[in-house]
């Protein structure tokens, strides 16, 4: 199935995400430096259009709209998420293809389509130019359908599984902030194992609210989703009798860490509803 191509412009008016300092330097070399740092992570950029049409695996071509007017980087979509205020796309960068594009960009004179301040879907002519470039450079886009056939397929799948397992990136980031970067139960601070658990389940972007979430270590997240642990009305952990004799049983009755901001604290009614589904509760 042919790839869906998107042209994402970088300039001081378009939306992009480069660093936590709010810098607006978006030269190709600066973006390349950023991509090298994010090679093994899912990177997040902002979206104002296309968020309802973009799909995981879509090709995202980065376009320097002013003054260069050329394509100089390539990524693939991992996931599209809403953080309550903005739409965000998680990207898996193709560093090798980007380095080729940096040294020999695709000028707008070749594909003609204009993308000034927001991502646009490539038209038929632009798509052909981009497909031809991929063929000429022997670049194969990773796929999420069927069995993985290359290291890039596996990398894209892995990045996507991390994004989905940890919770939508923006939602997780908000919980990391709310819980001061520590597991609500154990106090674990290794960020790579901390995940965003939905209390009432994920039912759309509107449920990605801190008061519908807990920041949990990955194993506790799994137990929470399986209704083997829950939280009582006093904010203490309840462990299912199914886990008697395990190391988790020792956590029964442990008070949970509570976010400082009242609006970030988990809703008691949601915790109560979750607790009612606890497997083999204590009598």
Legacy VTK file of the C-alpha trace (Angstrom):
# vtk DataFile Version 3.0
C-alpha trace
ASCII
DATASET POLYDATA
POINTS 283 float
0.000 0.000 0.000
1.526 3.372 -1.024
2.609 5.622 1.828
0.625 8.726 2.734
2.982 11.694 2.626
2.727 14.899 4.651
4.741 18.102 4.245
5.516 19.753 7.596
6.941 23.304 7.344
9.508 24.676 9.786
9.747 28.419 10.195
9.071 30.920 12.931
5.333 30.861 12.188
4.823 27.110 11.877
4.491 24.693 14.758
7.471 22.640 15.791
9.146 21.349 18.939
12.880 21.657 19.333
13.801 22.131 22.982
12.507 23.056 26.407
13.944 26.571 26.195
11.422 27.778 23.644
14.075 28.531 21.031
12.793 29.525 17.598
15.941 28.645 15.689
14.724 26.181 13.058
17.608 25.962 10.611
18.072 22.533 8.984
21.351 22.010 10.823
19.685 22.749 14.168
16.904 20.292 13.387
19.470 17.674 12.316
21.258 18.090 15.649
17.906 17.617 17.408
17.103 14.521 15.323
20.450 12.925 16.195
19.612 13.341 19.882
16.120 11.883 19.396
17.147 8.976 17.141
16.053 6.256 19.554
13.058 8.042 21.040
9.598 9.058 19.880
9.785 12.812 19.272
6.774 15.124 19.678
5.868 17.984 17.351
2.772 20.162 17.319
-0.084 19.962 14.818
-2.740 22.458 13.779
-4.083 20.513 10.806
-4.175 16.918 9.651
-4.563 15.442 13.110
-7.772 13.608 12.196
-6.296 12.148 8.997
-2.723 11.246 9.982
-2.132 7.587 10.729
0.761 5.662 12.300
3.300 4.882 9.588
2.553 8.001 7.497
5.676 9.684 6.086
6.352 13.168 7.492
8.670 15.275 5.324
10.146 18.360 7.000
10.150 21.417 4.762
12.184 24.610 5.273
9.630 27.080 3.971
11.610 30.266 4.450
14.036 31.082 2.980
15.223 27.698 1.648
11.997 26.144 0.292
13.187 22.570 0.287
12.579 19.246 2.059
15.447 18.301 4.336
14.293 15.635 6.830
12.127 12.523 7.003
10.191 10.863 9.826
7.250 8.523 10.225
4.205 9.024 12.410
4.102 6.882 15.545
0.932 8.244 17.158
-1.311 11.319 17.224
-2.519 12.575 20.594
-4.375 15.489 22.209
-3.182 16.856 25.559
-6.370 18.787 26.316
-5.115 21.916 24.596
-3.122 20.919 21.522
-2.748 18.124 19.007
0.654 16.456 18.958
2.311 13.948 16.660
4.925 11.485 17.868
7.630 10.915 15.254
10.216 8.232 14.560
13.072 9.911 12.693
14.905 8.322 9.772
18.371 9.674 10.503
20.098 8.118 7.476
17.520 9.522 5.046
17.638 12.893 6.787
21.419 13.105 6.467
21.078 12.462 2.717
18.381 15.121 2.439
20.460 17.643 4.371
23.319 17.230 1.898
21.033 17.167 -1.153
17.533 18.566 -0.336
14.443 18.163 -2.517
13.695 21.687 -3.814
10.130 22.950 -4.081
10.717 23.466 -7.793
10.612 19.664 -8.108
7.304 19.054 -6.336
5.633 22.471 -6.461
3.342 22.143 -3.445
3.388 24.952 -0.883
3.325 24.385 2.884
3.724 27.619 4.796
2.453 27.462 8.382
0.876 24.032 8.878
1.305 20.433 7.761
-0.390 19.585 4.460
-1.123 16.261 2.834
0.975 15.735 -0.284
-0.970 15.957 -3.524
-0.638 13.391 -6.313
2.312 15.075 -8.028
4.227 15.678 -4.788
3.579 12.105 -3.657
5.072 10.782 -6.901
8.174 12.946 -6.495
8.629 11.685 -2.937
8.034 8.059 -3.917
10.577 8.449 -6.721
13.105 9.873 -4.254
12.603 6.924 -1.904
13.097 4.510 -4.790
16.201 6.277 -6.120
17.759 6.387 -2.662
16.714 2.800 -1.878
14.910 4.005 1.245
12.066 1.757 2.405
9.510 3.172 4.794
8.832 1.068 7.868
5.470 -0.640 8.088
3.137 -1.396 10.965
1.046 -3.903 9.027
1.889 -7.597 8.832
5.072 -9.115 10.170
8.097 -6.809 10.567
10.454 -7.323 7.648
13.344 -5.037 8.588
15.121 -3.421 11.512
13.239 -0.187 10.758
9.898 -2.012 10.899
10.875 -3.353 14.303
12.092 0.060 15.500
8.830 1.770 14.494
6.793 -0.955 16.173
8.943 -0.715 19.298
8.633 3.070 19.520
4.885 2.834 18.997
4.517 0.139 21.656
6.473 2.305 24.115
4.268 5.319 23.365
1.071 3.294 23.801
2.313 1.349 26.818
3.490 4.422 28.671
0.279 6.241 27.863
-0.267 8.996 25.354
2.915 11.111 25.525
1.261 14.405 26.520
-0.869 12.668 29.163
2.190 10.920 30.582
4.167 14.152 30.616
1.420 15.851 32.628
1.387 13.001 35.135
5.180 13.071 35.435
4.848 16.729 36.348
1.899 16.187 38.709
3.647 13.358 40.576
7.077 15.003 40.609
8.466 12.205 38.451
7.832 9.403 40.925
5.577 6.349 41.034
2.468 7.077 43.099
2.957 3.802 45.000
6.674 3.054 45.280
8.315 6.434 44.730
10.336 4.946 41.838
12.017 7.769 39.867
13.499 5.900 36.880
11.490 7.685 34.196
11.778 4.903 31.636
9.659 2.538 33.758
6.997 5.071 34.759
3.721 4.857 32.870
0.459 6.779 32.664
-2.389 4.611 33.929
-5.968 5.633 33.162
-8.232 5.126 36.165
-11.490 5.107 34.223
-9.925 3.742 31.044
-9.071 5.610 27.858
-12.289 6.736 26.150
-10.932 9.476 23.932
-8.659 12.503 24.242
-10.965 14.135 26.807
-10.061 11.392 29.301
-6.352 12.312 29.200
-6.688 14.397 32.365
-4.408 14.139 35.396
-7.408 13.501 37.660
-8.163 10.400 35.570
-4.657 9.043 35.897
-1.993 7.614 38.157
1.735 7.568 37.480
2.749 3.970 38.124
5.766 1.742 37.658
5.179 -0.469 34.624
4.481 -3.669 36.601
2.014 -1.870 38.871
0.339 -0.335 35.821
-0.271 -3.835 34.477
-1.702 -4.996 37.826
-3.900 -1.889 38.018
-5.304 -2.508 34.530
-5.941 -6.161 35.478
-7.839 -5.007 38.609
-5.392 -6.813 40.866
-4.627 -3.601 42.743
-6.766 -0.560 43.464
-7.029 2.451 45.732
-9.492 2.821 48.623
-11.360 5.912 49.829
-8.487 6.788 52.184
-5.956 6.834 49.343
-4.311 3.549 50.344
-3.353 0.728 48.031
-5.587 -2.360 48.031
-3.959 -5.566 46.811
-6.056 -8.490 45.611
-5.874 -11.694 47.608
-4.836 -13.287 44.315
-1.399 -11.792 44.968
-1.071 -13.232 48.495
2.462 -14.381 49.124
3.957 -12.161 46.426
6.125 -9.108 46.973
3.105 -7.025 45.941
1.112 -8.202 48.954
3.484 -6.191 51.140
2.210 -3.010 49.460
-1.326 -3.532 50.755
-2.397 -0.517 52.823
0.445 1.683 51.595
-0.633 5.354 51.275
-0.295 6.753 47.752
1.638 9.888 46.932
-0.817 12.732 46.260
-0.097 15.529 43.740
0.324 18.982 45.234
-2.237 20.629 42.940
-5.821 19.704 43.865
-6.863 19.624 40.198
-4.271 16.891 39.509
-5.444 14.552 42.282
-7.295 11.414 41.161
-11.071 11.623 41.425
-12.299 9.549 44.361
-15.401 8.414 42.496
-13.231 7.074 39.661
-10.981 5.219 42.105
-14.062 3.798 43.836
-15.505 2.578 40.526
-12.171 0.951 39.666
-11.915 -0.657 43.111
-15.342 -2.264 42.751
-13.851 -4.392 39.955
-10.968 -5.652 42.089
-10.300 -9.361 41.562
-10.706 -11.362 44.800
-10.840 -8.360 47.150
-9.883 -8.600 50.828
-12.834 -9.559 53.016
LINES 1 284
283 0 1 2 3 4 5 6 7 8 9 10 11 12 13 14 15 16 17 18 19 20 21 22 23 24 25 26 27 28 29 30 31 32 33 34 35 36 37 38 39 40 41 42 43 44 45 46 47 48 49 50 51 52 53 54 55 56 57 58 59 60 61 62 63 64 65 66 67 68 69 70 71 72 73 74 75 76 77 78 79 80 81 82 83 84 85 86 87 88 89 90 91 92 93 94 95 96 97 98 99 100 101 102 103 104 105 106 107 108 109 110 111 112 113 114 115 116 117 118 119 120 121 122 123 124 125 126 127 128 129 130 131 132 133 134 135 136 137 138 139 140 141 142 143 144 145 146 147 148 149 150 151 152 153 154 155 156 157 158 159 160 161 162 163 164 165 166 167 168 169 170 171 172 173 174 175 176 177 178 179 180 181 182 183 184 185 186 187 188 189 190 191 192 193 194 195 196 197 198 199 200 201 202 203 204 205 206 207 208 209 210 211 212 213 214 215 216 217 218 219 220 221 222 223 224 225 226 227 228 229 230 231 232 233 234 235 236 237 238 239 240 241 242 243 244 245 246 247 248 249 250 251 252 253 254 255 256 257 258 259 260 261 262 263 264 265 266 267 268 269 270 271 272 273 274 275 276 277 278 279 280 281 282
